[in-house]
Amino acid sequence: METDREKWNRRYASQDSYLGRAPSPFLKRMINQVESLVRGRKALDIACGEGRNSLFLAERGFQVTALDISDTGLEKGAQQATDRGLAIDFRRVDLDRQALTGCYDLVINFNFLIRGLIPAEIAVLNPGGVLLFDTIMETPALLLSHTPSYLLRPGELEQLFAGYDGDMVFHEESDNGEMPTARVMFRKAGPH
């Protein structure tokens, strides 16, 4: 059986840029609000892939730690960072098995879902820190081609964040296009 690492290495090696070089549209849309809310500039990018969002944050002055399971994705991200004169801490991590550590002002989690990781993502946020979460929701068609546990059910993301000490600053679900998504901006309780 192919491991997650092998699967993602193959995908990232298959093309110049698997998801493109531009940052996530959600991150780009929310960045000014994020910057107005966070007190510091330490960011954690969960499942960073080839680093497109990490690069965007580093260009905006964030000190970024970027985690992914794929050597190939991380190497491509590190090369882009070097080419742009950016310092990003790229780390190969199996997020199914390794605990999150550190303290961050911003955590981003895009196109990746391990429900049990959400408490750890909130735990590593500094008081008043922000978590941006954007991932795919299930549809009958997607259930045929994706592992169901990696897809959100409608209304689920809001429920997952409802019990934590903080504020859901933003929430939306979009069923436009082939990949319906749910998005949250969560701000941890604490000094603002």
JOGI-V363709 format. One record per residue. N is the residue number from 1. RES is the residue in one small letter. SS is DSSP state (hx for helix, st for strand, lp for the rest). PHI is phi as a letter, one per 30 degrees, with the letter a starting at -180 (none if undefined). PSI is psi in radians with two decimals (none if undefined). Layout:
# JOGI-V363709
<<N/RES/SS/PHI/PSI> <N/RES/SS/PHI/PSI>>
This chain:
# JOGI-V363709
<<1/m/lp/none/2.39> <2/e/lp/d/2.32> <3/t/lp/d/2.84> <4/d/hx/e/-0.73> <5/r/hx/e/-0.81> <6/e/hx/d/-0.73> <7/k/hx/d/-0.84> <8/w/hx/d/-0.60> <9/n/hx/e/-0.77> <10/r/hx/d/-0.78> <11/r/hx/d/-0.80> <12/y/hx/d/-0.48> <13/a/hx/d/-0.29> <14/s/lp/d/-0.34> <15/q/lp/a/2.88> <16/d/lp/e/-0.78> <17/s/lp/b/1.94> <18/y/lp/d/-0.81> <19/l/lp/c/0.18> <20/g/lp/j/2.95> <21/r/lp/c/-0.29> <22/a/lp/d/2.59> <23/p/lp/d/2.86> <24/s/lp/e/2.34> <25/p/hx/e/-0.61> <26/f/hx/d/-0.78> <27/l/hx/d/-0.79> <28/k/hx/d/-0.71> <29/r/hx/d/-0.60> <30/m/hx/c/-0.12> <31/i/hx/d/-0.69> <32/n/hx/d/-0.71> <33/q/hx/d/-0.74> <34/v/hx/e/-0.87> <35/e/hx/d/-0.53> <36/s/hx/d/-0.37> <37/l/hx/c/-0.66> <38/v/lp/d/2.55> <39/r/lp/d/-0.49> <40/g/lp/b/-2.96> <41/r/lp/b/0.55> <42/k/st/c/2.20> <43/a/st/b/2.58> <44/l/st/b/2.18> <45/d/st/c/1.93> <46/i/st/d/2.26> <47/a/lp/h/1.06> <48/c/lp/d/-0.28> <49/g/lp/i/-2.16> <50/e/lp/d/0.11> <51/g/lp/i/0.29> <52/r/hx/e/-0.69> <53/n/hx/d/-0.60> <54/s/hx/d/-0.76> <55/l/hx/d/-0.77> <56/f/hx/e/-0.81> <57/l/hx/d/-0.73> <58/a/hx/d/-0.67> <59/e/hx/d/-0.40> <60/r/lp/c/0.17> <61/g/lp/j/0.14> <62/f/lp/d/2.53> <63/q/st/c/1.91> <64/v/st/c/2.33> <65/t/st/c/2.19> <66/a/st/b/2.16> <67/l/st/c/2.40> <68/d/st/a/2.83> <69/i/lp/d/-0.31> <70/s/lp/c/2.07> <71/d/hx/e/-0.75> <72/t/hx/d/-0.82> <73/g/hx/d/-0.79> <74/l/hx/d/-0.72> <75/e/hx/d/-0.72> <76/k/hx/d/-0.72> <77/g/hx/d/-0.75> <78/a/hx/d/-0.67> <79/q/hx/d/-0.74> <80/q/hx/d/-0.70> <81/a/hx/d/-0.79> <82/t/hx/d/-0.79> <83/d/hx/d/-0.54> <84/r/hx/c/-0.01> <85/g/lp/i/0.57> <86/l/lp/c/2.55> <87/a/lp/c/1.96> <88/i/st/b/2.36> <89/d/st/d/1.61> <90/f/st/d/2.26> <91/r/st/b/2.33> <92/r/st/d/2.10> <93/v/lp/b/2.39> <94/d/lp/c/1.81> <95/l/lp/d/-0.20> <96/d/lp/d/-0.39> <97/r/lp/b/-0.30> <98/q/lp/c/2.36> <99/a/lp/d/2.60> <100/l/lp/d/2.46> <101/t/lp/b/2.89> <102/g/lp/j/-3.11> <103/c/lp/b/2.29> <104/y/st/b/2.65> <105/d/st/d/-0.45> <106/l/st/b/2.30> <107/v/st/b/2.30> <108/i/st/c/2.44> <109/n/st/b/1.78> <110/f/st/b/2.35> <111/n/lp/h/0.64> <112/f/lp/a/2.38> <113/l/lp/b/1.95> <114/i/lp/b/1.80> <115/r/hx/e/-0.67> <116/g/hx/d/-0.17> <117/l/hx/d/-0.34> <118/i/hx/e/-0.78> <119/p/hx/e/-0.65> <120/a/hx/d/-0.64> <121/e/hx/d/-0.73> <122/i/hx/d/-0.65> <123/a/hx/d/-0.61> <124/v/lp/d/-0.08> <125/l/st/d/2.38> <126/n/st/d/2.72> <127/p/st/e/2.32> <128/g/st/i/-0.02> <129/g/st/d/2.88> <130/v/st/c/2.42> <131/l/st/c/2.13> <132/l/st/c/2.23> <133/f/st/b/2.23> <134/d/st/b/1.98> <135/t/st/b/3.09> <136/i/st/d/2.43> <137/m/st/c/2.69> <138/e/lp/d/2.59> <139/t/lp/b/2.84> <140/p/hx/e/-0.70> <141/a/hx/d/-0.75> <142/l/hx/d/-0.54> <143/l/hx/d/-0.38> <144/l/hx/d/-0.45> <145/s/hx/c/-0.09> <146/h/lp/b/2.73> <147/t/lp/d/2.10> <148/p/hx/e/-0.61> <149/s/hx/d/-0.23> <150/y/hx/c/0.15> <151/l/lp/b/2.40> <152/l/st/d/2.58> <153/r/lp/d/2.65> <154/p/lp/e/2.34> <155/g/lp/i/-0.16> <156/e/hx/d/-0.72> <157/l/hx/d/-0.75> <158/e/hx/d/-0.71> <159/q/hx/d/-0.68> <160/l/hx/d/-0.57> <161/f/hx/c/-0.21> <162/a/hx/d/-0.52> <163/g/lp/d/0.01> <164/y/lp/c/2.67> <165/d/lp/d/1.77> <166/g/st/l/-2.95> <167/d/st/b/2.39> <168/m/st/d/1.71> <169/v/st/d/-0.57> <170/f/st/a/2.47> <171/h/st/a/2.39> <172/e/st/a/2.69> <173/e/st/b/2.36> <174/s/st/b/2.17> <175/d/lp/c/0.41> <176/n/lp/d/2.44> <177/g/lp/i/-2.94> <178/e/lp/d/-0.39> <179/m/lp/b/1.55> <180/p/lp/d/2.50> <181/t/st/b/2.76> <182/a/st/b/2.45> <183/r/st/b/2.52> <184/v/st/b/2.46> <185/m/st/c/2.00> <186/f/st/c/2.32> <187/r/st/c/2.10> <188/k/st/d/2.51> <189/a/lp/d/2.64> <190/g/lp/k/-3.05> <191/p/lp/e/2.38> <192/h/lp/c/none>>
